[in-house]
């Protein structure tokens, strides 16, 4: 069966201008698949600058890849036209980090919800449009009478973010891109929003790409995870396996930064100290070499492939060069749904 979404060796390089040779590789040879008949939640994790948001922008068609292809239902999204492009815009929705920026302060909540209904002709009457809005708001845990008719400044950040999720749900999408959806709301509201996302997956059959730097929320919401560092896949697999038994030194660093409820357990027990980079090491070898306490000579010579360290886990690290190699194009075969 044709995948719902497919990244084929996608690379995105940003340059500073026509006359400048300086360039930044934001995403480097990334491949992944979301199956059409198996709704899942895939986390893309990493620190700031790892390429997470670039991946989201590419997926949504806001920017074009430098190399590689992005396919939706088997068709390159760069070549979609007419009705196919309209369907893509309808079926692939996004919830962004900032719940404030989406709203025009001069319009009520009703306006945000009625625009997609009118644009995509989702209702034949005002009564039907209101029913659809009520249904979407209720699905994310909001009472329509509490939010409709109100302006954005009259709502909390958590309410605004859940309205964004409801707006996406109105269109009955096949895929939702959630880019740091809970990073700007109170901790008390994060569980509510994350539960809304899980319900979209379980009850409505919507696949979700959950982009975050917060591994604690990723652990509670996702089925599988891809860990990026400077645009490259460092580790991937089952969320339970990767979080509980991280194999790549970079993933261990991320896990070690999570606050634990045990006051006797210190943060930062894994010592990973940045040291001066050798000339060309980042371009020719593993991008994590300068920060890795296990770095070897071959780490500086060529980037490591993905080694299969467990049935549902791969790591791009020469520490596991005795394990079988998984081609990057076949990464999704390791990821559970």
N, C-alpha and C positions, 0 to 999 in steps of 0.2 A: 504493500500500500504506500502511496506517495505521502511523505511526511507533511505535517502542517507547516512547519518552519524548518529551514535548513541553512546553516552557515557552512560554506565550502571554502576552507582555507582563506578566511577573510583577514585581510591586513589593512590597517588604516594608518597612513603617515601624514602628519601635519608639517607643513613647511612655513617658513617665516616670510616668504615672498619670492617673486620670480628671480631676483638677483642674489638671493641668499642660499647658501648651500646647507645651512643648518636645518635639521629635520628631527622630528620626534615621532617615534613609532608608538602610537597609542594602543594599537591592537596588532598582535603578531601571529599570523597563521593560525587562527582559531576556527575550529570546526565543531558543530553541535547540531543535534536534531531534536525536534519536538514532534512526537508522533500524533497523527490525526485522531486515532481511536483510543488513545491512552492519556487522558488529561492528567497532568502532573504539575508539581511545583518545583522548579529548578532555581536554586540560589546561585548567583554570581557574586562572589565575595572578594574583598581585598582592601588594602588601605587606599587613602587618597592618591590619585595619580596612577592607579593600577589599570585603568581602561574600562571600568565598569560602565560609566555613563556614556562613553564612546560606543560601547556595544549596544546600549539602549538606543542611542540616536541612529545608529546604523540599522537596527532592527525595525525602527519606526519609519525608516526611509527619509529621515531629515537630512542625513548626509550620505554620501556615496563611498563605498570602499575604494581603497587605492588598488588593491588586488583581491581576487576572489569573487564569489557570488553569494547573494542572499536570496533564497528561494522561498516563496509562499505558495503552498499547494503545487509545488513543482515548477513555478514560473518566477523568473528573475524579477524582483520588485522594481528594478530600475527600468524595466520595459513594460510595466503595467500601464494600460491606457483605458479610458472610457469606463465602462461598467466594472471591469476587473479592478481598476484602481479605487473606485468608489467602495466596492466590497471589501477591499483590503483596508481602507481607512475605517470602515465600519467594524470589521471583525478583529482588528488589532488596536487595542486601546491602551492608554497609559495613565498611571497615577504617579505624579511627581512628588519630589521632596517637600516643596514649599506649598502648604495649603492656602497661603495668603495670596500668592502671585496669580493663581488661576482665576480669581474673582475680580470682576470689575466692580469697584465700590459703589457705582451709581445704579447698579441693577440688583434686584432681589434674587434670592435663590431660585425662584421660579424660572427666571430668564436663563440661567445656566442649564436648566434641565429641559426647557422647551426648545432651545435652539437645535440640539441634535434630533429631537423628535420631528421638528419641522424640516430640517435639512435632509434627513433620510426617510421622510414620509412614513413614520412609524405609527401614526394614529390617523383615523378618519374623522375624528371629531374632538372638540375640547374635552368632552367627558371621558373619552378613551385616553386622551393624553394625560388627564389628571389621574386616571386609574393606573397608568403605567408609571407615573412619577411616585404615586403612593406605594406601589408594589416595590419599586427599586429602593426607595428610602427605608421601607420596612425590612428589606432583605439585609441592610447594613446596620440594623438596630436603631433606626431613628423613627420617631413619631412624626408623620407628615405635618400634623397640626402645630408641632413645635418649631418647625424650620421654614415651611413655605410662607411666603409673604414677608420674610425678614431679610435685612441687609447683612452682608458678610461681617461687618463690625459688631453685629448683635449676636454672633455665634462664637463658640469656642474653637480653638484650633482643631480639636478632635472632631467636632461636628463638621467643620469645613472639610477635613480630610475624608470623612465618611461620605459626605455629599459628592466628593470627587469620585469615590468608588461607585456610588449610586449612579452618577452620570455615565460612567463606563458601562455599568451593568444594563442601563437602558437599551443599549445597542445590541445586547445579547452577543458579546464578542466571543471569539474562539480562543483568543490569546490576550492576556493582560500583562503589560510591562509595569512593574511596580518598582520605581527607582527611589530608594530610601524613603518609603512612605510613612515611617513612624519616627524619623530622626528629629522632627521639629514639633512633636506633640508631647504632652506630659506622659511620664512613665505609667500613670494610672490608666491612660487611654490606649496605650500600645497594645495591650492584650485584646481590647475590644476590636481594634482595627485589624489586627492579625487574625482574629477569629472570623472577621468578616471575609477576609481573603480566603481562608480555608473553606468557608462555606461556599464561596463562589466556585471553588474547585470541586468540592464534594457534591454539592446539590445542583450546580448548574453546568458541570462538566467543562469548566473553563481552565485551560492551562495558564500557569503564571510563571513569569520569569521575575524572581524577587532579587533585586539588586541591593546590596547592603555591605557595610563594613562591620556590622554588629553580628557576630556569630551566635550570640545568645538567642536573638530573635530568629535567626536562620534555622537554628536547631529545632525550634518549636513549630516552625511553619512548613519547612521544605521536606521533600523526599530525597533530593540529591543536590550536590554542590560542585561548583567549579571555582577554584581559588586562583585568582590572577595576581601577577606581580609584574609591573611595568609592561603590561600588555600581553604577557605570556602565561599559559596555563602551567601552574606549578604542581597542583594536585587536584584530583577530582574523584567523585564516587558517591557512595551512599552517605547521606548526611550523618547518620549515626556512626558509621565507621570512621569517617574523616575527622569528626569532632572528638570522638572518644580515643581514637588511635591515630593521630596525625603522623605521617611519615616524612613529609618534606620539612626541612628546618624552618622554612618561612611560615608554613602552617603552624608549626609548633610555637613560633613567636607570636602569631595571632592568638592562638589558644591561650598562651601563657599570659596574655594581656587582659584576659577576662577577669573581672573582679569575682572573688569567691566569698561565700558567706562565712567561711572559717577564718577568724581573725588571726589565727596562728599560721596560716598559709601565706607566704610572701608572694607578691607579684614578681615577675621577671626572674624566675629561677633558671630559665634557659638563657644563658649568656650569649647574646648575639650582638657584637659590637662592630659598628661600621669602621672600616679602615680605608686607607687611601687606595683608590683604584689604580690598577696598572693600566697603562695605555692600551686601548683596544680590547680590554677584557670583556667589557659589556657588549661590544659589537660582535665579537667572535665566539664568546663562551656563554656560560650560564649568567643571566642577569643578576642573580642573587650572590654571586661569588664574593663580592667585596664585603658582604655582611655575614657570610656563612662561616661558622667555626670549623666546618668539616671540609672546607675547600681544598681541592687537589689540583695538580697541574693540568689534568685533562679538563677540569671545569672551566679553565681559561681558554681552552683551545677550540671547543665546539659546544653548542647547547645540547644538553642531554635529551634523549627521547623520553617518551612516557613509558615507564616500566610498570608492569602489572604486579603490584605488591600484595593484592588480595583479590578475590573474585569480583568485588565491587569497589575497587580502589586502584588508582594509578598515581604515580609520583614522578615528576621530571627531575630525577636526582641520580647521580652516578653511584651513590651509596648502594643502589639496588641493581647494579648492572648485571647481576647474575640472574635476574628475573626476566621473563619474556617481555618483549617490546610490543606496545600497542600503537599502531599507526594513528596519527592525530585525526585522520579522517574517520576513524572508527571509535572515537572517544565515547560517543553516545551509547555504544554497546555495553559500556561499563556502568552507565548511570541507571539506577533503578527508577521505576515510575510509580 
